[in-house]
Amino acid sequence: MKKWIPLAALLLLTFQLSAQKTKKNQTKTTMIEMQTTAGRMVLQLYDQTPQHRDNFIKLTEEGYYDSLLFHRVIKAFMIQGGDPDSKNAPKGKQLGQGGPGYTVPAEFIDTLLHVKGALAAARTGDMVNPEKASSGSQFYIVQGRPFSDAELNSMEMRSGKKYSPEARELYKTIGGTPHLDGAYTVYGRVVEGLDVLDAIGNCATAPGDRPLEDIRIISVKVIK
């Protein structure tokens, strides 16, 4: 008996394979293991965004992310980490301003979208950061939600951009945060541990979006 692949899964696979295409002389695929107090996630870093890829590898090899918190969590939106000030932060402290002292130039790739599981770079707002440069260390992982055709149509009208049929189907079925496309650099994706992403994304939070109970990154390492 043939096994039929659900349309959403087939579209996601096709989209991911397309997004992973690189020049013929590029064979490097970087995989990252992130152990957290909520479980284990494995992430792939994209070669299409080499400055963000290399910066994340550098910080990982330095142990920069070890023991940091997911300091900002918004259900059905994203989970955010990478603030060094969160390492020994007391309960109730407002976080989100820390970093390594530098930014990374934006690397916007039209085919790398904010679908569920996307790894992207946080940044300061447009008023102080018109070039949309990324934080040197803070990142977020998209949890998101499914969007309707009407919602996607409205976003297209506001932005002037058109979603491909494949991207539209992904946002309708798997979900994500499509309104962030073209504004924040996507440079990787979760390939294992979407259940961990959901567990973190669904946690209880205090005013300011910090989890009531600390969710910590135990370790991050390059595994391939």
N, C-alpha and C positions, 0 to 999 in steps of 0.2 A: 504494500500500500504506500502510495506517495505521501510524504509529509508536506503540507502546504504551509508556506511562510506567511504570517500575517502581513497585510499591506504596510502597516506602520513600521514593522521591523525590517521589511525589505527596503523601504524608502530610507530608513535610518542607515542601514548597511551601505546602500548605494551612495548616500550623501557623505558618509564617513570615508568611504574608499576614494571618492572624488576629492575630498578635502585633504587627503593624505598624499596626493600625487606630488612628486618632487622631480627635480631634474634627474636625468639618468645617472649622473655621477654621485647622487646623494643616496646613501643606503642607511644612514643613521636613523634609528628610531629610539627615542629616549623614553623610558618608562620609569615612573616614580612610585614608590610605595610610601603611603602615608598612614602611619598607625596613630589612631586617636583613641580617646577614652570611650568613644562610641562605637569603635570598630575600625576595620581596615579598608582603605580605598587604594586602588591602583589608578594612576593617571598617565596618560600619554601626552608628551609635549610635542607641539607641531613644529616641523622644520620650516614651514612657511613664515614663522615669526621668530627668526634666529636670535634677535637681541633679547627678547623675553625668555626664550628657551635657555639661552646660555646664562642669563642672569639668574634664573630659577635654579639651574644646575649648580652655579657658583655658590649661591646661598645655601642650598641643600648640602653641598660637600663641606661647607663651613659649620654645619650644624645650627644654622641661624634660626630655623623654624622649630627646632626641638624645644618642647615645653611651652610654646606659645598657645594662646587661647583662640578659639573661634569667638571673637569678641562682639560680633554683630550678626544677629540671625533674624531674618524676616520670613515668616512662613509663606510658602508659595511664591517666594521671590529668590532669595539667595542666602548663603552662609559665607561670612567673611572672616579672614584671619591674616596673620603676617605682621601684626603690630608688635614690635619688640617690647613696648611698654607693658604688654599684657603678661609678660613672663611671671612676674611675682606680684601682679596687681591685686590689691585687696578688694573685697566685695564692695560693689557700688561705685567703684572708680570708673569714670567715663574714659573710654579708650577710642583709638582710631586715628590719632595724630602722629604716631611714631613711624619711623622708617630708617633706612640706612644712610640717609643724607644725600641721596641722588634720585633722579627720575630716569625712566627709560622712554625713548621716543615712541610714539604711537606706531603700531604696525597693523593697520586695518586691512583685512582680507575679506572680500565680499562673500566668499564661500564658507567662511568660518562664522557660524551664527551662534546666537545665545540660546541654543536648545538645551533641554535638561541635561545636566552633567557637564556643561561647558565650564572650563577654567579660564578666568579672565582677570585682568589687572584692575584694581581699584585706582582711583585718582582723585585729585582735587577738582573743584567745579570750573566751569568754563570762564567765569568772570576773572579768576586768577590764573587760569591755565588754558588759554585759548588754543594752544597747540595739542591739547588733550594728552599730554605726556602722562605716562603711567607711574604710579608709586613704585619705588625701587623694591619693595618687598610685600606690600599688602595685595592680597588676591581675594577673589570670591569664586564660589562654585554655584552655578545656577540650579535652583530647584524649580522655580517657575510653576506654570499651570498651563492647561490647554486654552487656546483662544479660538473664538468662533470666526467664521468668514466675515461677519459684520465688523468685528473688532479689528481684524487684519485689514479689511478695506478702509476703515477709518484711519489706521496707522499709515497706510499707503498714501491717503489723501493729505495727511499732515506732513509727512516726510518727503513726498514726491518720489519715493522709491517703490519698486515693484518686487514682490516676492515671487520666486519661481514656483511652479506647481509642486515641486518636491519639498521646498522649504515650507510652503504653505501647509502641506499635508503634515509635516513634522510638527509644526506649531499647533495644528489642530488636534493631533493625536498624542504625541509625546509631551508636547508643551515646552515652555521656556519663558524667556523675557524678550520678545522681539523688539520692543521699543528701545533696547540698549544697543542694537546693531548699529555699527558705524560710529559709535560714541565711546566705546571702551574696547580695548584690545583683547580678543579671544586668542589664547595661545595653547590650549590643551583641552582635554576632556577626561572624564571618569570612564574607565573601561571595566572596572570592577568596583562594586560597593555602592551602587545607587541606593540600596536599602539603608546604608550608613548615612548617606546624604539626606535621605528623608527623615531618619531618626534625629539628626541634628536640626534639620529645618523645621521639624514639628515640636521642638522643645519649648518649654515655657520661658518667657523672657520678661525682664523688668523694663520700665520706661527707659528709653535709650537703646533698646533692642539687644542688650547684653543678656545672655542666658542666666536664669536664676541660679542654676547649678553649673559650675565651670565645666566646659567641654574643651579638653586640652589636646593639642597635637603632641603625642608622645615622641615620635621620631619621624623623620623624612629621609629617604635614601634613594639613590639611583640604583635600579635593579637591572637595567639593560641600556 
